[in-house]
Amino acid sequence: MTDESAPTRVLLADDHTLVRRGVRLILDGEPDLTVVAEAGDGAEAVERARAGDIDLAVLDVAMPRMTGLQAARELSRRLPGLRILILTMYDNEQYFFEALKAGAGGYVLKSVADRDLVQACRAAVRDEPFIYPGAERALVRSYLERLHRGGDVDGLPDRPITEREEEILKLVAEGHTSKEIGTLLFISAKTVERHRANLLQKLGMRDRLELTRYAIRAGLIDP
């Protein structure tokens, strides 16, 4: 377990040295973030992350040998506790959804990295999704398209959850902390964490982002 007071250790992967240099300046300028490793392609990023001492991987999409999305999938399998962000010049819905499927907790456009990247890194460390401005429209459009194709609710399991778990799922998806949920439901934060762990196991999900998408599909919160 890492020291919460220590800066988040970041691996930065991009095949352009100048881009890495600029992004590093942004991140190293923050007291709670520090770039401890760099990689020029996805394969090198996976190798470096597996060596340890990395809390967060920031991966460019288009890299030689192994793309950022391929690296994200590999790292999600091998290092499930590692936080991942995708950094890209492409404002592209397909890349965005592929990044989420690959296990990334956020998608940041290079054109506004100076505005969004630090916020996205901090969200990832808190295990919260970061959705860049404008991506909300893509999420809603995708959801509506699935409905128009015949009410497809792909991903909804047939295993029911309890009413209490449903209450907690909704509050988690709305962004409340375990402490806040405990206060709202008059239970301890530890009990909330136990329910949350049960939810992840029951629904076959890994993190808050997947719970949020499930809650949208299940109609517990608005897209």
C-alpha positions as CSV (number, residue, x, y, z in Angstrom):
1,M,0.0,0.0,0.0
2,T,1.4,3.4,-1.0
3,D,1.8,6.3,1.4
4,E,-1.2,8.6,0.8
5,S,0.9,11.7,1.6
6,A,3.5,10.8,-1.1
7,P,3.1,12.1,-4.6
8,T,1.4,9.9,-7.2
9,R,4.1,8.1,-9.2
10,V,3.4,8.5,-12.9
11,L,4.6,6.6,-15.9
12,L,4.4,8.7,-19.1
13,A,4.3,6.9,-22.5
14,D,4.4,8.8,-25.8
15,D,6.6,8.3,-28.8
16,H,7.3,12.0,-29.2
17,T,10.0,13.3,-26.9
18,L,8.7,16.9,-27.1
19,V,5.2,15.8,-26.1
20,R,6.6,13.9,-23.1
21,R,8.7,16.9,-22.1
22,G,5.7,19.2,-22.2
23,V,3.4,16.8,-20.3
24,R,6.1,16.2,-17.8
25,L,6.4,19.9,-17.1
26,I,2.6,20.0,-16.4
27,L,2.7,17.1,-14.0
28,D,5.9,17.8,-12.2
29,G,4.7,21.3,-11.5
30,E,2.1,19.8,-9.1
31,P,3.1,18.8,-5.6
32,D,1.0,15.6,-5.6
33,L,2.2,14.3,-8.9
34,T,5.7,13.2,-10.1
35,V,6.8,11.5,-13.3
36,V,9.1,8.7,-12.3
37,A,9.4,6.9,-15.7
38,E,9.0,7.5,-19.4
39,A,8.4,5.2,-22.3
40,G,8.5,5.7,-26.1
41,D,6.0,2.9,-27.0
42,G,3.3,0.7,-25.5
43,A,5.5,-2.4,-25.1
44,E,8.1,-0.4,-23.2
45,A,5.4,1.1,-21.0
46,V,4.1,-2.3,-20.1
47,E,7.6,-3.5,-19.3
48,R,8.4,-0.4,-17.2
49,A,5.0,-0.6,-15.3
50,R,5.5,-4.2,-14.5
51,A,8.9,-3.3,-12.9
52,G,6.9,-1.7,-10.1
53,D,6.8,1.7,-8.3
54,I,4.1,3.1,-10.6
55,D,0.7,4.3,-9.4
56,L,-0.6,5.8,-12.7
57,A,0.1,5.2,-16.3
58,V,-0.6,8.0,-18.8
59,L,-0.6,6.4,-22.3
60,D,-0.7,8.0,-25.8
61,V,-3.1,6.2,-28.1
62,A,-0.9,6.0,-31.3
63,M,2.5,4.5,-30.4
64,P,4.8,2.0,-32.2
65,R,5.0,-1.7,-31.3
66,M,2.0,-1.6,-29.0
67,T,-0.7,1.1,-29.0
68,G,-1.8,2.9,-25.8
69,L,-5.1,0.9,-26.0
70,Q,-3.3,-2.4,-26.3
71,A,-1.0,-1.5,-23.5
72,A,-4.0,-0.4,-21.3
73,R,-5.6,-3.8,-21.9
74,E,-2.4,-5.6,-21.0
75,L,-1.8,-3.6,-17.9
76,S,-5.4,-4.0,-16.7
77,R,-4.9,-7.7,-16.9
78,R,-1.5,-7.8,-15.3
79,L,-1.7,-4.9,-12.8
80,P,-5.4,-4.5,-11.8
81,G,-4.5,-1.9,-9.2
82,L,-2.7,0.4,-11.6
83,R,-4.6,3.5,-12.7
84,I,-4.6,4.3,-16.4
85,L,-5.3,7.4,-18.4
86,I,-5.3,7.7,-22.2
87,L,-3.8,10.9,-23.7
88,T,-4.6,11.5,-27.3
89,M,-4.9,14.1,-30.1
90,Y,-8.0,12.3,-31.4
91,D,-11.4,13.6,-30.3
92,N,-12.9,10.3,-31.5
93,E,-15.8,8.5,-30.0
94,Q,-14.6,5.1,-31.0
95,Y,-11.2,5.7,-29.3
96,F,-13.0,7.0,-26.3
97,F,-15.2,3.9,-25.9
98,E,-12.3,1.6,-26.7
99,A,-10.3,3.3,-23.9
100,L,-13.0,2.6,-21.4
101,K,-13.2,-1.0,-22.5
102,A,-9.5,-1.3,-22.2
103,G,-9.6,-0.4,-18.5
104,A,-8.7,3.3,-18.7
105,G,-10.3,5.6,-16.1
106,G,-10.1,8.7,-18.3
107,Y,-9.5,10.1,-21.7
108,V,-7.6,13.4,-22.1
109,L,-7.2,15.4,-25.3
110,K,-3.7,16.7,-25.9
111,S,-5.1,20.0,-27.2
112,V,-6.4,20.8,-23.7
113,A,-3.9,18.8,-21.6
114,D,-2.8,21.9,-19.8
115,R,-6.4,22.3,-18.6
116,D,-7.6,18.8,-18.0
117,L,-4.6,16.4,-17.4
118,V,-3.9,17.3,-13.8
119,Q,-7.6,17.0,-12.9
120,A,-7.8,13.7,-14.7
121,C,-4.8,12.3,-12.9
122,R,-6.3,13.2,-9.5
123,A,-9.6,11.7,-10.5
124,A,-7.9,8.5,-11.5
125,V,-6.1,8.3,-8.2
126,R,-9.4,8.6,-6.4
127,D,-10.8,5.8,-8.6
128,E,-13.2,8.2,-10.2
129,P,-13.8,8.4,-14.0
130,F,-12.7,11.4,-15.9
131,I,-14.8,12.2,-19.0
132,Y,-13.5,15.0,-21.1
133,P,-16.0,17.8,-21.9
134,G,-18.1,16.7,-24.9
135,A,-17.7,13.0,-24.3
136,E,-21.0,13.1,-22.3
137,R,-22.8,13.6,-25.6
138,A,-21.1,10.4,-27.0
139,L,-22.2,8.4,-24.0
140,V,-25.8,9.5,-24.3
141,R,-25.8,9.0,-28.1
142,S,-24.5,5.5,-27.7
143,Y,-27.0,4.7,-25.0
144,L,-29.9,6.0,-27.2
145,E,-28.6,4.1,-30.2
146,R,-28.7,0.8,-28.2
147,L,-32.3,1.6,-27.2
148,H,-33.3,2.3,-30.8
149,R,-31.8,-1.0,-31.9
150,G,-34.3,-2.8,-29.8
151,G,-33.7,-2.0,-26.1
152,D,-30.4,-3.8,-25.9
153,V,-29.3,-3.9,-22.3
154,D,-26.0,-5.8,-23.0
155,G,-24.0,-6.2,-19.8
156,L,-26.9,-6.4,-17.4
157,P,-26.6,-9.6,-15.4
158,D,-29.5,-11.8,-14.5
159,R,-28.3,-12.0,-10.9
160,P,-30.4,-9.6,-8.8
161,I,-29.0,-7.2,-6.3
162,T,-30.6,-6.4,-2.9
163,E,-32.5,-3.2,-2.3
164,R,-29.6,-2.0,-0.1
165,E,-27.0,-2.7,-2.7
166,E,-29.1,-0.9,-5.3
167,E,-29.3,2.2,-3.0
168,I,-25.5,2.1,-2.6
169,L,-24.9,1.5,-6.3
170,K,-26.9,4.6,-7.1
171,L,-25.1,6.7,-4.6
172,V,-21.7,5.4,-5.8
173,A,-22.6,6.2,-9.4
174,E,-23.7,9.7,-8.3
175,G,-20.2,10.3,-7.0
176,H,-20.7,10.1,-3.2
177,T,-17.8,8.8,-1.0
178,S,-18.2,5.8,1.3
179,K,-18.4,8.2,4.3
180,E,-21.1,10.3,2.7
181,I,-23.1,7.2,1.7
182,G,-22.8,5.9,5.3
183,T,-24.1,9.2,6.6
184,L,-27.0,9.2,4.2
185,L,-28.0,5.5,4.9
186,F,-27.1,5.6,8.6
187,I,-24.5,2.8,8.3
188,S,-20.7,2.8,8.8
189,A,-18.3,3.5,5.9
190,K,-16.8,0.1,6.4
191,T,-20.3,-1.5,5.8
192,V,-20.6,0.6,2.6
193,E,-17.2,-0.7,1.4
194,R,-18.4,-4.2,2.0
195,H,-21.6,-3.7,0.0
196,R,-19.5,-2.1,-2.7
197,A,-17.2,-5.0,-2.9
198,N,-20.2,-7.4,-3.0
199,L,-21.6,-5.3,-5.9
200,L,-18.4,-5.6,-7.9
201,Q,-18.3,-9.3,-7.4
202,K,-22.0,-9.9,-8.1
203,L,-21.9,-7.8,-11.3
204,G,-18.6,-9.0,-12.5
205,M,-17.2,-5.5,-12.5
206,R,-13.9,-4.0,-11.5
207,D,-14.3,-0.3,-10.6
208,R,-16.6,2.6,-10.1
209,L,-16.7,3.5,-13.8
210,E,-18.2,0.2,-14.7
211,L,-20.7,0.5,-11.8
212,T,-21.7,3.9,-13.1
213,R,-22.3,2.6,-16.6
214,Y,-24.4,-0.3,-15.1
215,A,-26.4,2.2,-13.1
216,I,-27.2,4.2,-16.3
217,R,-28.2,1.1,-18.1
218,A,-30.3,-0.1,-15.2
219,G,-32.1,3.3,-15.0
220,L,-30.8,4.1,-11.6
221,I,-29.3,7.4,-12.7
222,D,-29.7,9.6,-15.8
223,P,-27.0,9.4,-18.5
